[in-house]
Each structure stands twice: as C-alpha cells, then as structure tokens.
C-alpha cells in the first residue's frame, strides 16, 4: 500500500525518493506488521509445540484411560455379578426379614403375654404371701383355741357329769310325774263321764222348763183343766226331785273323790317349778272366771216363786260350769305334764 502510494505520488524521475519511501514503508511495515506477526507466529509455534506435547500427553493419558476403562469394565462386570449375587442374597435376606418379622411379632406377643403372666404371678405371689401370713396367724389362733378347747373340754366333761346326775334325778321325778299323769287320766275319764251325765240332766231340765212354760200358757187358757193336771204334775215333780237330789248327792261324792285324787297328783308334781307356776296361773284364772260368771248366771236365771224347778236349775247350771272349768284346768295341767315329760326325754337323748 505504501509502495503503491509512493509510486503514484512520486514522479518517475525521482526513483531514489520512491526507493526511500519504499524502504521507509518496509521498515515501518517490518516494525509495525512483520515483527508482531513474527512474534505471534513464534508464539503460535510455541503453542503448537505445547499443543503437540499436550496431545502426546493426552494420547498417553488416553491410552492409560483405555487400560483403566478395560479394568473398570472388568470391575463393573465383577460388580454386576456381585450385585446380582447381592440381589439374590438381598431377596433371601428380605424373605428372612419377613420371617424374622413374623417371628418377632409372635415373640413380641409372647413377651406381652409373659409380661402379663409375670404381673399375674406377682399378684398371686403377693396374695400367697398375704394368705401365708393369714395362715400363720390362723395357726397361732388355732393353737390358742386348741388349748382353750382342751380346758373347755375338761370343764364340759365335769359339767356333763353333773348334768348326768341331774338328769337321773329328773328321770326319777319324771317317772313319779308319769305315775301322777296316769292317775289324772283315770280321774279325767271319770270326770268326763260325770260331765256327760250332767249335760244330759241339764238338757232334761231345760226340756222340763220349756214344758212347764208351755203348761203355764195352757193353764192360763184352760183354767178349768188346771186342777186335775196340777195334782199329776206335783206328784211327778216330787218324784223327779227325789231322783235328782240322789243323783246330785252321788255326783258331789264323786267330785270330792276326784278332788282328793287331784290333790294327791298335785303333791306328786310339786318337784318342778313350771308345774307350780302353771297351777297358780290356772287357779287365778279359775277364780277370775268364777267371779265373772257368777254374776250373769244370777242375773239371767232369776228363780220364780211358783215353779219348784226354778230354784234348782241355777244350781245345776253353776255346778255344770264349775265342772267344765275344772275339766279344762285338768286338761291343761295334763298337757303341761306331758310337755315336761317329752322335754326331759329330749334332754336325756341330747345328753347321751
């Protein structure tokens, strides 16, 4: 460019100037263009050498890497085989783990059951310990009770001996009472017979009273026939009075005999306190009943002056009531004697 510019501007005649211009341009071009290009080329050559060296190094490294890759491939194959083996072993281990987990669950449940059983056993042990303490206390109390029972047995033996002697005495007294009861039974049979006779006589007396009342009514209506009938009635009444007086005297004699036998029986039965208290109660009740019953009989049955039987009927009724009360008292007394006899027999059986 500089050469072309110098050639265009400089005339042909001045060749030296053009050469100088060329030289100057060449120097300038060398200084500013060729030297930096040369330096750059040298640097590039150096870089190329470096690159060649680096390429050689890379080739060497590549060869080394290929060898390493082969080794790695072998190692990978081995690792793959190992991984397959490990996968199989892992599957087996998983199966074993599942089996072990099941076994662990069963063992856990067994452990929980064993824990509960241990707790129950501990509770039972505490209960057994308390029971053992209670048993020891009971054994001590039993030993004390045995000694007390032995002492009580000796005392009871002595008491039983005394009771046996008392029971023998009671047996003798009961035999005497039994004899008295047999006598009272005989007396009661006689009294029952007397009561029946008195009842029959009482019914006859009431029938006669009714007949007399009817006769009174008929006498009021038929005064003309009264004279003839009165004579016959008086004769029959006198005969009946004589018969009744004889019967009453015989009954009074029998009652006196029965009272004497009853007194003997009471004297035999005075050994027991129950009999005496019962007799006192019966006597009090009989006196009260007599006092209560005497008033209405006297008020209800007032004798009439005209009839001869009216004076005798209240006496018979009072005698009948007294005999019935006596019979009731005697029956109560006999029942009490029988109860005492049975109670003494039961006491003897218990003592034996």
Buried (B, 14 or more C-beta within 10 A) or exposed (E): EEBEEBEEEBEEEEEEEBBEBBEEBBEEBEEEEBEEEEEEEEEEEEEEEEEEEEEEEEEEEEEEEEEEEEEEEEEEEEEEEEEEEEEEEEEEEEEEEEEEEEEEEEEEEEEEEEEEEEEEEEEEEEEEEEEEEEEEEEEEEEEEEEEEEEEEEEEEEEEEEEBEEEBEEBBEBBEEBBEBBEBBEEBBEBBEEBBEBBEEBBEEBEEBBEEBEEBEEEBEEEEEEBEEEEEEBEEEBEEBEEEBEEBBEEBEEBBEEBEEBBEBBBEBBEBBEEBEEBBEEBEEBBEEBEEEBEEEEEEEBEBEEEBBBBEBBBEBBBBBBBBBBBBBBBBBBBEBBEEBBEEBEEBBEEEE
